[in-house]
Amino acid sequence: MSVWWGRRPAELPVPSDQPCVELLAFGTPDHDDGIIVDLPLDTPLPGEPLITVCLEADGGRVLEVHVGPIVSPGVPPLWYVEQPQPSARPAAMLLIAFATDHRPEGSVVDEATFKQMDVHSNEQVGAVRWYPDTGLVHQLYVSPRWRRRGIGTMLVAAAGAYRAARGWAPIWSDNTRTDLAEEHMRSLPDPFKDRYQPRTSVMAPPSDDPAG
């Protein structure tokens, strides 16, 4: 199933005084996979969006990411910290999720803003790190007490939202995964399940999850 994006002026209030737009992801056959089409505000939507991204119209800064219940039902409200890593080799992007009440659900803050907040990195519920130039997911982590609640799926979907907003390469995973990651891949909804190669080699589990 294809996942395409519609772009239109933002209707939702966003924390910015600049003009904003929103990108809406749909899993329908109306358009080719990955394409972005302009949607006038009076155009009926083809269904409930899988993902909604609000970004500044001028600079393209991502302000909010909302992953719908179709993709990841029952996930607690999350907000995100973005940490670009341009000096990494290859350059990487890190998106960290929190479930505290320091920010509204779906909101995104940069690292400088995060450092001024009364919240610590060890309060994170999970994180995803990927390479924007290729789209390869390098790391996907969910804190042990938050696992099996759909947070990994939401993080991957949020990374996909960044890819659409920034014009980066499509998100994908190679064929080396832990047992826990393989279980996560099998639980993905249909629009995303076929974007990952079958596992051919097993990666050791993280140290905080010896059972894998």
matplotlib code that plots the C-alpha trace (Angstrom):
import matplotlib.pyplot as plt

x = [0.0, 1.3, 1.7, 1.5, 1.4, -1.0, 0.2, -2.1, -2.1, -2.2, -5.6, -4.3, -2.9, 0.9, 3.6, 4.8, 4.0, 5.1, 2.9, 2.7, 1.7, 0.7, 1.6, -0.9, 0.0, -2.6, -2.4, -4.6, -4.1, -4.9, -1.3, 2.1, 4.1, 6.0, 4.6, 3.6, 0.5, -1.0, -4.5, -6.7, -8.4, -11.8, -10.7, -12.3, -9.7, -9.6, -9.8, -8.2, -4.5, -2.0, 0.4, 0.1, 3.1, 3.0, 6.0, 6.9, 6.2, 9.3, 12.1, 10.5, 11.2, 9.1, 6.8, 4.5, 4.3, 1.1, 0.9, -2.6, -4.2, -4.4, -0.6, 0.0, -3.1, -3.1, 0.3, 0.5, 0.9, 4.5, 6.5, 9.9, 13.4, 15.2, 19.0, 20.6, 24.1, 25.7, 29.3, 28.6, 29.8, 27.5, 25.4, 22.6, 19.3, 18.2, 14.6, 13.9, 10.4, 9.2, 5.8, 6.0, 3.7, 6.4, 5.1, 1.8, 1.4, 3.2, 5.3, 8.9, 11.7, 15.3, 18.3, 18.9, 15.3, 15.5, 18.5, 16.6, 13.7, 13.3, 13.5, 16.3, 17.5, 17.0, 13.2, 13.0, 10.6, 12.5, 14.5, 15.2, 18.4, 18.7, 20.8, 18.8, 20.9, 20.0, 17.0, 18.5, 17.4, 20.5, 19.1, 15.6, 15.3, 12.4, 12.9, 12.2, 9.2, 7.6, 8.0, 5.2, 3.0, 3.5, 6.1, 8.7, 6.1, 5.3, 9.0, 9.6, 6.4, 7.7, 11.0, 9.0, 7.3, 10.7, 11.7, 8.6, 9.0, 12.7, 12.7, 15.1, 15.4, 12.6, 12.9, 13.9, 15.7, 18.3, 18.2, 20.1, 17.9, 17.5, 14.7, 12.8, 13.1, 11.9, 8.9, 8.3, 8.6, 6.0, 3.5, 3.7, 0.5, 0.3, 1.3, 4.7, 5.4, 6.6, 9.3, 11.6, 13.8, 13.4, 15.8, 18.9, 21.1, 20.5, 21.8, 22.6, 20.0, 20.7, 22.3, 19.1, 17.1, 19.1, 16.1, 16.2]
y = [0.0, 3.4, 6.2, 9.7, 13.2, 16.1, 19.6, 22.5, 25.6, 24.6, 24.7, 23.7, 26.3, 26.0, 27.6, 30.0, 33.5, 32.5, 31.1, 27.3, 24.4, 20.8, 17.6, 14.8, 11.2, 8.8, 5.1, 5.1, 4.3, 7.9, 8.8, 7.1, 6.2, 9.0, 11.8, 15.2, 16.9, 20.3, 20.1, 23.2, 23.6, 23.0, 19.6, 16.6, 14.4, 10.7, 9.5, 9.9, 10.9, 8.4, 11.2, 15.0, 17.3, 21.0, 23.0, 26.6, 27.6, 29.7, 27.8, 24.3, 23.8, 21.0, 22.2, 19.3, 15.6, 13.7, 10.0, 8.7, 5.7, 3.9, 3.6, 3.1, 2.8, 3.2, 5.1, 7.6, 11.3, 12.0, 15.1, 15.1, 16.6, 16.8, 16.5, 16.8, 15.2, 16.8, 16.0, 12.2, 10.0, 9.6, 12.6, 11.4, 12.6, 11.7, 12.1, 11.5, 11.0, 12.0, 11.3, 14.0, 17.0, 19.6, 20.1, 19.5, 16.2, 16.1, 19.2, 19.2, 21.2, 21.7, 20.7, 24.3, 24.6, 21.2, 22.2, 25.0, 22.7, 21.0, 17.5, 15.1, 12.8, 9.7, 10.4, 9.6, 6.8, 6.1, 7.4, 6.7, 7.5, 7.4, 8.6, 11.3, 10.9, 7.2, 6.8, 3.8, 3.5, 3.0, 2.6, 2.3, 2.2, 2.1, 2.2, -1.3, -0.2, 1.4, -1.5, -3.3, -0.2, 0.9, 3.6, 2.1, 2.2, 5.8, 6.8, 5.3, 7.0, 10.3, 9.8, 9.2, 12.5, 14.3, 12.6, 14.1, 17.5, 17.8, 16.0, 13.3, 9.7, 7.3, 5.5, 1.8, -0.9, -3.4, -7.1, -7.1, -6.8, -7.9, -10.3, -7.4, -5.3, -8.2, -8.6, -4.8, -5.2, -7.9, -5.7, -2.8, -1.9, -2.8, 0.6, 0.3, -3.5, -4.0, -1.2, -3.5, -6.3, -9.8, -10.4, -12.5, -11.9, -11.4, -8.5, -8.8, -7.3, -4.1, -4.6, -3.5, -6.3, -9.6, -11.6, -9.7]
z = [0.0, -0.9, 1.7, 0.2, 1.7, 1.3, 2.0, 3.0, 5.2, 8.9, 10.6, 14.0, 16.4, 16.5, 18.8, 16.2, 14.9, 11.4, 8.6, 9.0, 6.8, 7.6, 5.9, 6.2, 5.4, 3.9, 3.1, 0.0, -3.7, -4.7, -5.4, -5.8, -2.7, -1.1, -3.3, -1.8, -3.3, -2.5, -0.9, -0.8, 2.6, 1.0, -0.5, 1.3, 2.8, 1.7, 5.3, 8.7, 8.3, 9.4, 10.5, 10.7, 10.7, 11.4, 10.1, 9.6, 6.0, 5.5, 7.3, 7.3, 11.1, 12.4, 15.2, 15.8, 14.9, 15.5, 14.8, 14.5, 16.3, 13.0, 13.1, 16.8, 18.9, 22.7, 22.9, 25.7, 24.8, 23.6, 22.8, 21.1, 21.2, 17.9, 17.8, 14.4, 14.3, 11.2, 12.3, 12.6, 9.8, 8.2, 9.3, 11.5, 13.0, 16.6, 17.7, 21.4, 22.9, 26.3, 28.1, 30.7, 30.9, 30.1, 26.6, 24.7, 22.9, 19.6, 20.1, 19.0, 20.7, 19.7, 21.9, 23.1, 24.3, 26.0, 28.0, 29.5, 30.6, 34.0, 32.5, 32.2, 29.4, 31.5, 31.6, 27.9, 26.8, 23.6, 20.7, 17.0, 15.1, 11.4, 8.4, 6.5, 3.3, 3.0, 5.3, 7.1, 10.7, 12.7, 16.2, 17.7, 21.5, 23.9, 27.6, 29.2, 31.2, 28.1, 25.7, 23.9, 23.9, 20.3, 21.1, 18.7, 15.8, 16.7, 16.7, 13.3, 12.0, 13.4, 11.6, 8.4, 9.0, 9.2, 6.0, 4.2, 5.8, 4.9, 1.6, 2.9, 1.8, 2.7, 6.0, 5.9, 8.0, 6.9, 7.6, 11.0, 14.0, 17.6, 18.5, 20.1, 17.0, 14.8, 17.0, 16.5, 12.7, 12.7, 14.6, 12.1, 10.3, 6.6, 5.1, 6.8, 7.2, 3.6, 4.0, 5.9, 4.6, 6.0, 8.8, 7.9, 10.9, 14.6, 16.5, 20.2, 22.5, 24.4, 27.9, 29.7, 28.0, 28.3, 27.1, 23.7]

ax = plt.figure().add_subplot(projection="3d")
ax.plot(x, y, z, "-o")
ax.set_aspect("equal")
plt.show()
